[in-house]
């Protein structure tokens, strides 16, 4: 069966990455490609790396254009997906790469995003226990944020395995500039970013904070207390996350590592590296791969997990395609790769 697939927000980084992956998917025929301010332009002038689609003209992002496809990817800013999704047929698989349908707590949505909550869809992080079943045959899927993908996957095994405490979790993550989107912003100019790093959203203000808490609390079966600090790194793409939590007193280092080995031993897109090898964002570039390593700091009574993920692939578009595959009954790896690009 060949699927007719539409992609909105195709002139942006996330939409462009969705298209890049879909061109290698054997069951996909790319239908409408839409944008907002760039409607009417050829895709090749905005996404020159997508040579196979270079002559396609971007259509306006509206329901009439998107309707009639088997699958619709919404790669839109937060607040823009919900209205469109609500008007699409119930039998269309709609995959939202934005934030509109990720959170289960409407109060948290309103606090961090300042608008009415649009509702909650199945969460497109298959490796979080319980999620694959929810994604199977789903017609609405919310793709995780890029920071939550690495943060949740990094610590979830410790909570599901009962070796981590929930009261003092600290995560610091460094992201490439593509995580902020493609719109022009002075602080993202090359001359501002190159040669330096800077924090933002400090003090629990970043909008991904409640999403990370939600995912880790799901893994733990109880509320998790979190301090999350994002930083901007002078690189185009990739996230390096350092996550720490106190371990349960008396737990051995062997038992702690075993929790991660058990969780990801059969996962094809998430891997715990051999002891002594540490993650690098370059190793996952362009792939749907997540790599991590952990250490036990006995003096502090904490576990430290370092995670590398490509924010545009597994952190957004790759997770979206992986979730589509699950929903439609295709092998999860269809159209995806764990091989990065080097050097």
C-alpha positions, 0 to 999 in steps of 0.5 A: 500500500502506498500512503498519500502524505502531506507535510505542513511547515515544509519550509522550516527545519522540522518540516524539511527533516520530515520530507528528507526522511519521507523521500526514503520511505518505501510506502510513501507518496509525498502529496501536498507540501505547505507553508505559511509566509513562503507559500507560492515559492519552490521548495528548492529555493528554501530546502536546497538539500531536498533535490528530489522535491526541488521543483515542488511549489509550496501551497498554503497551510489550510485544511482544504489543501491538507484534507484527502491525504492518508497522513498529515504531518503538522510541523507548525509553531505551538498554537497553530496545529490544534485548529487545523487538526480539529478540522481534518477527518477522523480517519486521517492519521495526523502527526503533530510535531508541535507542542499542542497535544503533548501535555496531559495537564491542561493547567500546565499547558496554560501556565507555560503556553498561555492559551487554552489546552487543545487536548492530549494525544498518544505520545510519540516516544515508543521507548517509554514503557506503555507508549507503543500500545497507545500508538498502535492504530492511533489516528492522532499522535503528538511528537515529543519535544527535542529536549524531552526526547533525550531527557526522558530516555536518559533517566526513564530506565532508572525510574522504571527499574526502581533504582532512582529517587524522584525528589532531586532530578537535575538536567542540563542540556546543550542544543544546537541553534536549529532547535529554535527554528528557522525564523530570523532572531538576532541572538541566533546570528552566526556572529552572536553564536559562534565561539560562545555558549549561553543559557536560557529559560533558567529557573524552570521557565522553559516550555519543555519542563512540564513535558519532561516531568510528565514523561519521567513521572510516567516512568516512575509511577509518581511525581518527579521533582525536576530542575531543567536548564537548557543552553545554546551551543554553537552548532547547527544541530544536536543535543547533549543532555547531562541528567542526574538523579539520586540513586536508592541507597544501597543499590550497587553500580552493577544493578544500576547499569543493569536497569539501563541494559534491560530497558534498551537491550532490545531497542534498535534506536536507543543504545547504552554505549560500552563502558568507557565510551561517551556520547558525542552529538556528531555520532548521531548526526542525521540519524534516528539514534540515541546514544547514552552512557552513565556513571555512578558518583558514589560520593554524591550518591547520584547517577549521571547519564549523558545522552546525545540525540539529533534534535531534528531527527530522533528529536522531531522528524525521526520520532514522527516517522517512527510513530507513523510506522507503528500506527500503520503497522510497518516495521519501526525502522522503515525509512529510518537509520541508526547510522550517523554522518561523519566526519 
